[in-house]
Amino acid sequence: MAQPTVPGRTHPQNEPRPGRQASSAALIIGFTVLCLSYMLNAMDRQVFYPLLPEIRQEFGFSLDQAGLLATGFTLGLALTGLPAGYLLDRLPRRMIVVVSVLVYSLATIAIPFAAGFADMALYRLLSGVGEGVQATAIYAIIGAYFFHRRASAAGFIGLAFGLGVFLGPIIGQSLATAAGGWRIPFFVFGGAGLVMAVVLLIAVPRAMSEAVAGRDGTTDTASYEHVPASPYNRNALALGITSAVSGLVFYGFLGLYPTFLREELEFSAGQAALAASLVGFGAMTALPVGWLADRVDQRLLLAVGFVGSSLTALVAYQFAEGTAAQYVLAFLMGTFASGVLFTNCSTVLQRAVRPEHVGRGAGLFILTYYVAAAFSGLIFARLVAGMGWQGAGLVQLTLFPLLGLAALLLVDVRKMIVPPRVRSI
């Protein structure tokens, strides 16, 4: 069967590209560098949360303003989703990854120079733009190169993300304590991003970054006529709802969780930072979850993620008060909301579109997930103002996941790309 071509790309899908072959070692190094860059992306995001109480105190921000600063940067990620997905189907992905890392790193360096809420919010938004483009590009790269094993590959990306979430608060808080102020961690992480941009440019081979639907030198003979021609089909939209609910829940928890621990449960700064880090430790379960996602119906895994995150939040905000209990619950929230939900949402949307639209599938995930995430902190803060921490946790983190379960009922798996191991579902 003739292979389709992708607009803006001159090579037929999956045909080897002369002069662009790479050794196995180069490909392994390239993939490792992509994972490390995403780990740094996560560290860059996470450093803000445990430092927020000090930032809030210095500038006199309200809880609403703090909540918007905590998660509002994800609006930048959301706004880049569809345009980045469109560009990724037409422009070199490696170049897009490099530029995106430069953007968010420079924005991170700018945060300590903020004079107030408005310019700090702008710098946070710009950092989100860079992080969103990078995330879209990385998921497009692995979705194309590791075509039928994309969830397993995404598991490694999720592992890197979890490690970044784990290390970011600990390193950031340690740097702030040593320096006697909250600004130094932003300079350190921003500078590390500038170095990473150079490493990405050198280490990621084009044979990996510019693949369309499988690694160069292989041929994909499968037919995808059963998948709707439009990338914005019923399955994609239903799974977009599940992604939005996931973003609302995870970032609603993540953005103000350290503030809840310090102001409501009277944890120390170090204890709150450790709890936030343990969310990342749970997110590392993305690796085995990704392996499972290439072998079982992803709707089942998404259902487990929604139920697990709902029950975890219920206990965390309604019953648990001790440090040990909150450490365990933080780990479980990272497991269900990131390791399970994020890993599956980021890959299942690519399976709802045809191979030539993999960039737009990745972009749709970024858009839906992070639009909800962008306002999750503000929504949670408003709920806290009206209902207290317990009421806010009940509404946003325990009840909202049920909407994600309902959206799964709209998915028709017969019109999706199903990995060979689960063709029987």
C-alpha positions as CSV (number, residue, x, y, z in Angstrom):
1,M,0.0,0.0,0.0
2,A,1.3,3.4,-0.9
3,Q,2.5,5.4,2.1
4,P,0.9,8.8,2.7
5,T,2.9,11.9,2.8
6,V,2.7,14.6,5.4
7,P,2.2,18.2,4.2
8,G,5.4,20.2,4.5
9,R,7.6,17.0,4.6
10,T,9.1,15.8,1.4
11,H,9.9,12.2,2.4
12,P,7.3,9.4,2.2
13,Q,6.3,8.1,5.6
14,N,8.8,5.7,7.0
15,E,11.2,5.6,4.1
16,P,14.8,5.8,5.0
17,R,16.2,9.3,4.6
18,P,19.6,9.4,2.8
19,G,22.3,10.8,5.0
20,R,20.2,10.8,8.1
21,Q,20.8,7.4,9.5
22,A,22.2,7.2,13.1
23,S,23.9,4.5,15.1
24,S,22.1,2.7,17.9
25,A,24.4,4.5,20.4
26,A,23.6,7.9,18.9
27,L,19.8,7.1,19.2
28,I,20.2,6.0,22.8
29,I,22.1,9.1,23.7
30,G,19.6,11.3,21.9
31,F,16.6,9.7,23.7
32,T,18.5,10.0,27.0
33,V,19.1,13.7,26.4
34,L,15.4,14.2,25.6
35,C,14.5,12.5,28.9
36,L,17.0,14.7,30.8
37,S,15.7,17.8,29.2
38,Y,12.2,17.0,30.3
39,M,13.4,16.2,33.8
40,L,14.9,19.7,33.8
41,N,11.6,21.1,32.5
42,A,9.8,19.4,35.5
43,M,12.4,20.8,38.0
44,D,11.9,24.2,36.5
45,R,8.2,24.0,37.1
46,Q,8.4,22.6,40.6
47,V,10.8,25.0,42.1
48,F,8.1,27.7,42.3
49,Y,5.6,25.8,44.6
50,P,7.6,25.4,47.8
51,L,9.0,28.9,47.5
52,L,5.5,30.4,47.0
53,P,4.9,31.2,50.7
54,E,8.1,33.3,50.9
55,I,7.3,35.0,47.5
56,R,3.7,35.7,48.7
57,Q,5.0,37.2,52.0
58,E,7.5,39.5,50.3
59,F,5.1,40.8,47.7
60,G,1.9,40.7,49.8
61,F,0.0,38.5,47.3
62,S,-3.4,37.3,48.1
63,L,-4.2,33.5,48.1
64,D,-6.0,34.1,44.7
65,Q,-2.9,35.7,43.3
66,A,-0.7,33.0,44.7
67,G,-2.9,30.3,43.2
68,L,-2.9,32.0,39.8
69,L,0.9,32.3,39.9
70,A,1.3,28.7,41.0
71,T,-0.7,27.2,38.1
72,G,-1.4,30.1,35.7
73,F,1.9,29.4,33.9
74,T,0.3,26.4,32.4
75,L,-1.9,28.7,30.3
76,G,1.3,29.3,28.3
77,L,1.6,25.6,27.8
78,A,-2.1,25.4,26.8
79,L,-1.9,28.2,24.3
80,T,1.0,26.6,22.5
81,G,-0.7,23.1,22.1
82,L,-2.5,23.4,18.8
83,P,-0.1,25.8,17.0
84,A,2.9,23.8,18.2
85,G,1.3,20.6,17.0
86,Y,0.6,22.2,13.6
87,L,4.2,23.4,13.3
88,L,5.6,20.1,14.5
89,D,4.0,18.4,11.5
90,R,5.8,20.8,9.2
91,L,9.1,22.1,10.8
92,P,12.2,20.3,12.2
93,R,11.2,19.1,15.7
94,R,14.8,19.3,17.1
95,M,14.9,23.0,16.3
96,I,11.6,23.5,18.0
97,V,12.8,21.7,21.1
98,V,15.9,23.7,21.4
99,V,14.2,27.1,20.9
100,S,11.5,26.2,23.5
101,V,14.1,25.3,26.1
102,L,15.8,28.7,25.5
103,V,12.5,30.5,26.0
104,Y,11.5,29.0,29.3
105,S,15.0,29.2,30.7
106,L,15.2,32.9,30.0
107,A,11.8,33.4,31.5
108,T,12.8,31.6,34.6
109,I,15.9,33.8,35.0
110,A,13.6,36.8,34.7
111,I,11.3,35.8,37.6
112,P,13.6,37.1,40.4
113,F,13.6,40.5,38.7
114,A,9.9,40.9,39.0
115,A,8.6,44.1,40.6
116,G,5.1,42.8,41.3
117,F,2.3,40.5,40.4
118,A,1.8,41.6,36.7
119,D,5.4,41.1,35.5
120,M,5.9,37.9,37.5
121,A,2.7,36.5,36.0
122,L,4.1,37.4,32.6
123,Y,7.4,35.7,33.2
124,R,5.5,32.6,34.5
125,L,3.3,32.7,31.4
126,L,6.4,32.8,29.1
127,S,8.0,30.0,30.9
128,G,4.9,28.0,30.3
129,V,5.0,28.8,26.6
130,G,8.5,27.4,26.3
131,E,7.7,24.3,28.5
132,G,4.6,23.6,26.5
133,V,6.3,23.7,23.1
134,Q,9.0,21.5,24.4
135,A,6.5,19.0,25.9
136,T,4.5,18.9,22.7
137,A,7.6,18.4,20.6
138,I,9.0,15.6,22.8
139,Y,5.7,13.7,22.8
140,A,5.5,14.1,19.0
141,I,9.0,12.8,18.6
142,I,8.5,9.7,20.7
143,G,5.0,9.2,19.3
144,A,6.4,9.0,15.8
145,Y,9.7,7.3,16.4
146,F,8.3,4.7,18.9
147,F,5.1,4.3,16.9
148,H,3.5,1.1,18.4
149,R,5.5,1.4,21.6
150,R,4.8,5.0,22.3
151,A,3.3,4.5,25.7
152,S,6.4,2.5,26.8
153,A,8.6,5.3,25.5
154,A,6.3,7.9,27.2
155,G,6.9,5.9,30.4
156,F,10.6,6.8,30.3
157,I,9.6,10.5,29.7
158,G,7.2,10.2,32.7
159,L,10.0,8.7,34.8
160,A,12.2,11.7,33.9
161,F,9.3,14.1,34.7
162,G,8.7,12.4,38.1
163,L,12.4,12.6,38.9
164,G,12.3,16.3,38.1
165,V,9.2,16.8,40.3
166,F,11.0,14.9,43.1
167,L,14.3,16.8,42.8
168,G,13.0,20.3,42.0
169,P,11.5,21.2,45.4
170,I,14.3,19.6,47.4
171,I,17.1,21.3,45.4
172,G,15.2,24.6,45.1
173,Q,14.5,24.7,48.9
174,S,18.1,23.8,49.7
175,L,19.5,26.5,47.4
176,A,17.0,29.1,48.9
177,T,18.0,28.1,52.4
178,A,21.7,28.3,51.7
179,A,21.4,31.6,49.9
180,G,19.0,33.1,52.5
181,G,16.4,34.0,49.8
182,W,14.1,32.6,47.2
183,R,15.7,34.1,44.1
184,I,18.9,32.0,43.6
185,P,17.1,28.7,42.6
186,F,15.6,30.5,39.6
187,F,19.0,31.6,38.4
188,V,20.4,28.1,38.8
189,F,17.6,26.3,37.0
190,G,17.4,28.9,34.2
191,G,21.1,28.7,33.6
192,A,21.0,24.9,33.5
193,G,18.3,25.2,30.8
194,L,20.6,27.4,28.6
195,V,23.2,24.7,28.8
196,M,20.7,22.0,28.0
197,A,19.6,23.8,24.9
198,V,23.1,23.4,23.5
199,V,23.3,19.7,24.5
200,L,20.0,19.0,22.7
201,L,21.2,20.7,19.5
202,I,24.3,18.5,19.5
203,A,23.1,15.2,20.9
204,V,19.6,14.5,19.4
205,P,20.0,12.9,15.9
206,R,17.6,13.9,13.1
207,A,16.9,10.3,12.4
208,M,15.0,10.3,15.7
209,S,13.6,13.8,15.9
210,E,12.2,13.9,12.3
211,A,10.7,10.4,12.0
212,V,7.0,10.3,11.0
213,A,5.5,7.0,12.0
214,G,8.2,4.6,13.0
215,R,12.0,4.6,12.9
216,D,13.8,5.2,9.6
217,G,14.5,2.1,7.7
218,T,11.3,0.3,8.6
219,T,8.0,0.1,6.8
220,D,4.6,0.3,8.3
221,T,2.1,-1.6,6.1
222,A,-1.0,-1.2,8.4
223,S,-4.1,0.5,7.2
224,Y,-5.5,3.4,9.3
225,E,-8.7,3.9,7.3
226,H,-10.7,3.0,10.4
227,V,-9.4,6.1,12.1
228,P,-11.3,9.3,11.3
229,A,-9.5,11.5,8.8
230,S,-10.0,14.6,10.9
231,P,-7.6,14.9,13.9
232,Y,-10.5,16.5,15.8
233,N,-12.8,13.6,15.8
234,R,-15.2,12.3,18.5
235,N,-12.6,10.1,20.2
236,A,-10.1,12.9,20.3
237,L,-12.6,15.3,21.8
238,A,-13.8,12.8,24.4
239,L,-10.2,12.0,25.4
240,G,-9.5,15.8,25.4
241,I,-12.1,16.0,28.2
242,T,-10.3,13.3,30.2
243,S,-7.1,15.3,29.7
244,A,-8.8,18.5,30.9
245,V,-10.1,16.8,34.0
246,S,-6.7,15.3,34.7
247,G,-5.0,18.7,34.5
248,L,-7.6,20.3,36.7
249,V,-7.1,17.6,39.4
250,F,-3.3,17.2,39.3
251,Y,-2.4,20.9,39.2
252,G,-5.2,21.9,41.6
253,F,-3.5,19.5,44.0
254,L,0.0,20.4,43.1
255,G,-0.2,24.2,43.0
256,L,-1.4,24.9,46.6
257,Y,-0.6,21.6,48.3
258,P,2.6,23.0,50.0
259,T,0.6,26.1,51.1
260,F,-2.1,23.8,52.5
261,L,0.5,21.8,54.4
262,R,2.2,24.9,55.9
263,E,-0.8,27.1,56.6
264,E,-3.5,24.6,57.5
265,L,-1.4,21.6,58.9
266,E,1.5,23.8,60.1
267,F,4.2,21.8,58.4
268,S,7.7,23.3,58.3
269,A,9.1,24.5,54.9
270,G,11.3,21.4,54.7
271,Q,8.4,19.0,55.4
272,A,6.2,20.7,52.8
273,A,9.0,20.6,50.3
274,L,9.6,16.9,50.9
275,A,5.9,16.1,50.5
276,A,5.8,18.0,47.2
277,S,8.9,16.0,46.1
278,L,7.2,12.7,47.0
279,V,4.5,13.6,44.4
280,G,7.3,13.3,41.9
281,F,8.5,10.0,43.3
282,G,5.0,8.7,42.7
283,A,5.1,10.1,39.1
284,M,8.0,7.8,38.4
285,T,5.6,4.9,38.2
286,A,5.0,6.2,34.7
287,L,7.6,3.7,33.5
288,P,5.7,0.5,34.4
289,V,2.4,2.2,33.6
290,G,3.7,3.0,30.1
291,W,4.7,-0.6,29.6
292,L,1.1,-1.6,30.6
293,A,-0.5,1.0,28.3
294,D,1.0,-0.8,25.3
295,R,-0.6,-4.0,26.4
296,V,-4.0,-3.3,27.9
297,D,-7.0,-1.1,27.1
298,Q,-5.9,2.4,28.1
299,R,-9.5,3.3,29.1
300,L,-9.1,0.8,32.0
301,L,-5.9,2.5,33.2
302,L,-7.5,6.0,32.9
303,A,-10.4,4.8,35.1
304,V,-8.0,3.5,37.7
305,G,-6.2,6.8,37.7
306,F,-9.4,8.8,38.2
307,V,-10.7,6.6,41.0
308,G,-7.2,6.4,42.7
309,S,-6.6,10.2,42.6
310,S,-10.2,10.9,43.9
311,L,-9.8,8.6,46.9
312,T,-6.3,9.8,47.7
313,A,-7.4,13.5,47.7
314,L,-10.4,12.5,49.9
315,V,-8.1,11.1,52.6
316,A,-5.4,13.9,52.2
317,Y,-7.8,16.8,52.7
318,Q,-10.5,15.3,55.0
319,F,-8.7,12.9,57.4
320,A,-4.8,12.8,57.3
321,E,-3.0,15.3,59.5
322,G,0.4,13.7,60.3
323,T,3.5,14.1,58.2
324,A,3.9,10.3,57.6
325,A,0.4,10.0,56.3
326,Q,0.7,13.1,54.0
327,Y,4.0,11.8,52.6
328,V,2.3,8.5,51.6
329,L,-0.7,10.3,50.1
330,A,1.6,12.7,48.2
331,F,3.3,9.7,46.7
332,L,-0.1,8.1,45.8
333,M,-1.3,11.3,44.2
334,G,1.8,11.4,42.1
335,T,1.2,7.8,41.1
336,F,-2.4,8.1,40.1
337,A,-2.6,11.7,38.8
338,S,0.8,11.8,37.0
339,G,2.1,8.2,36.6
340,V,-1.2,6.9,35.4
341,L,-3.4,9.8,34.1
342,F,-0.7,12.0,32.6
343,T,1.1,9.1,30.9
344,N,-2.1,7.7,29.4
345,C,-3.6,11.0,28.4
346,S,-0.5,12.1,26.6
347,T,-0.4,8.9,24.5
348,V,-4.0,7.9,24.0
349,L,-4.8,11.1,22.2
350,Q,-2.1,10.3,19.6
351,R,-3.8,6.9,19.1
352,A,-7.1,8.7,18.3
353,V,-5.6,10.3,15.1
354,R,-3.9,9.0,12.0
355,P,-0.1,8.8,11.9
356,E,0.4,11.9,9.8
357,H,-1.4,14.0,12.5
358,V,0.7,12.8,15.4
359,G,1.8,16.4,16.1
360,R,-1.7,17.6,16.3
361,G,-2.6,14.7,18.6
362,A,0.2,15.8,20.9
363,G,-0.9,19.4,20.6
364,L,-4.5,18.6,21.5
365,F,-3.3,16.9,24.7
366,I,-1.2,19.9,25.7
367,L,-4.1,22.3,24.9
368,T,-6.8,20.5,26.9
369,Y,-4.6,19.3,29.8
370,Y,-3.0,22.7,30.4
371,V,-6.0,25.0,29.8
372,A,-7.6,23.3,32.8
373,A,-4.4,23.3,34.7
374,A,-3.9,27.0,34.2
375,F,-7.0,28.0,36.2
376,S,-6.9,25.1,38.6
377,G,-5.0,27.0,41.2
378,L,-7.3,30.0,41.0
379,I,-10.4,27.8,41.2
380,F,-9.0,26.0,44.1
381,A,-8.1,29.2,45.9
382,R,-11.7,30.5,45.4
383,L,-13.1,27.3,46.7
384,V,-10.8,27.6,49.8
385,A,-12.1,31.1,50.4
386,G,-15.7,29.9,50.2
387,M,-15.6,26.4,51.6
388,G,-12.2,26.0,53.4
389,W,-9.4,23.7,52.5
390,Q,-11.5,20.5,53.2
391,G,-14.4,21.7,51.1
392,A,-12.1,22.7,48.2
393,G,-10.4,19.4,48.3
394,L,-13.7,17.5,48.2
395,V,-15.1,19.4,45.2
396,Q,-12.1,19.9,42.9
397,L,-10.0,16.9,43.8
398,T,-12.5,14.2,44.9
399,L,-15.7,14.9,42.8
400,F,-14.2,16.3,39.5
401,P,-12.4,13.1,38.6
402,L,-15.9,11.5,38.1
403,L,-16.3,13.7,35.1
404,G,-13.3,12.0,33.6
405,L,-14.8,8.6,34.1
406,A,-18.0,9.8,32.4
407,A,-16.0,11.0,29.3
408,L,-14.5,7.6,28.9
409,L,-17.9,6.2,28.0
410,L,-17.9,8.3,24.8
411,V,-14.7,6.7,23.4
412,D,-15.1,4.2,20.6
413,V,-11.9,2.1,20.6
414,R,-12.8,0.6,17.2
415,K,-11.9,3.9,15.6
416,M,-8.5,4.2,17.2
417,I,-5.0,2.9,16.6
418,V,-4.6,-0.1,18.9
419,P,-1.1,-1.6,19.5
420,P,-0.8,-5.2,18.2
421,R,-0.7,-6.7,21.6
422,V,-4.2,-5.5,22.4
423,R,-6.0,-6.0,19.1
424,S,-8.6,-8.2,20.8
425,I,-10.2,-5.4,22.9
